[in-house]
Amino acid sequence: MRLYRIAAIMLAALAVMAAVYVLLKDNIGKDDSEEEYKSTYEKLYDIKIDDVIKVTVKNSVTDEFFAIEKDAEDKNKWNLISHGDLRVDSSKVKSIALNANSVGSSKVIEEDAQDLSKYGLDNPSLVTVYTGEGAAAFLEIGDMTPTEGAYYIKLKDSTKVYTLGTYSGDRLMVSENDIRDKKLFDVVQDEIIQISMDRKGENVFKAEKVDETRWNLTSPIIANVDYSAVGPLLQSVETLAIEEFVEKDAMSLDKYGLDKPNYVIEFKKAGDSSIQIMFGKEKAKKAFIKLGEDNEVFSVSTDAFTYLDKPIEEIVEVFAYIVNINDVSRIEVEMDGYKHDIGLQTDEEDRDNDKFTVNGKDASMEDENGDQPFRKYYQALIGVTLDEVYPEGSPQGEAEITFTYYLKEAPGVMKVEYISKDDTYYYVVKNGEYSGILVKKNKFDKEDGVREMNEKLMDFLESKG
């Protein structure tokens, strides 16, 4: 009995729900909130893009005028002809034409509008489309709808008001900044031949290109540049893009921190003048910048500029002097009261043919592990790394350590002298000129350093008789 009673209750409930559904269904949409207009797609005009030769836009909001024209040679290209040499995004210029040649709407707002001001069409923006026969279409654009999902539009000399979706509307209601190229420079990093950086008003370094992967430091010292450090800098210049056009002609640079820039990067392409990028205040991973004497202010992302606070020691090549073993014919080592006269004959094609001598004794042999102790010693000689850049130094006295490399090519000889500065550092002097760098004295005592590798080489040679 109990199960029968439950089943009866459930059936009754279902019947009530069905009745409610029918009642609601019959009354849906039968209140007073009927649409004020019906949605039907209507073409205002339709001109084949191949027939369009020119489009003009008079933006009444920004009081700007734009004229674009189809390229005479490339029919898929459109040129901005109204703004001189303004660098523009060609895809955005072309988009104006592609959204102007044919316009339709799915909503008629008013068939015969007597008060155009409520739509912003009493002082509209005007898009004019030209074919070879002259002006072929005149589209007027007013305010955005209250929901900002569309623009009010109409044809010139008509009182019938439509809406145009924001996708097309935004591409016609352009401003100068909308179509400008946000990539700041027309340059690839391989074209840059000089670059420098100032920090807080002081020059950090200046460098110039030697070849595809080599750069020389010209200030504050003469040295090789670590390409792994300068490479990201060059790439950041090539890809530098504007996040926001902040102010066209800033009268007050101090509010952007550009009256006294934090950093200045200056670069030069072959055949061009130098360009300065000045960095001001930073906020939320963005920095204000300007270019040289021009007072237009932009904001850019700082993500690519992680090197701005790098010390000079991380920009200059880390080695006191490094040279490929194949480029050396002889080395003289003077250190700790001994002198080595080292001969090198290398075969780049087959290192098994290499011949090394130390003080006339063959040093080409391998140890029990298949390694050449001489090569490890050579690596120690060229592996001495700098610790500080110190251009104001003035070395005095005799060198405590001297490595003289006789080279197969210019400059022919490189004499590297380590002259004591104090209990901690050596000055590094190359061919009689102070290099501007300091090396810690304990570098020669480190594991796998010159002293350890010399001792191991001498023991090995002695063991070989």
Buried (B, 14 or more C-beta within 10 A) or exposed (E): EEEEEEEEEEEEEEEEEEEEEEEEEEEEEEEEEEEEEEEEEEEBBEBEEEEBBBBBBBBBBBEBEBBBBBEEEEEEEBBBEBBEEEBBBBEBBBBBBBBBBBBBBBBBBBEEBEEBEBBBBEEBBBBBBBBEEEEBBBBBBBBBBEEEEBBBBBBEEEBBBBBBBBEBBBBBBBBBEBBBBBBBBEBEBEBBBBBBBBBEEEBBBBBBBEEEEEBBBBBBBBBBBBBEBBBBBBEBBBBBEBBEBBBEEBEEBEBBBBEEBBBBBBBBBEEEEEBBBBBBBBEEEBBBBBBEEEBEBBBBBBEBBEBBEBEBBEBBBBBBBBBEBEEBBBBBBBBEEEEBEBBBEBEEEEEEEBEBBBEEEEBBEEEEEEEBBBBBBBBBBBBBBBBBBBEEBEBEEEBBBBBBBBBEEEEEEBBBBBBBBEEEBBBBBBEEEBBBBBBBBEBBEBEEBBEBBBEBBBEBBEEEE
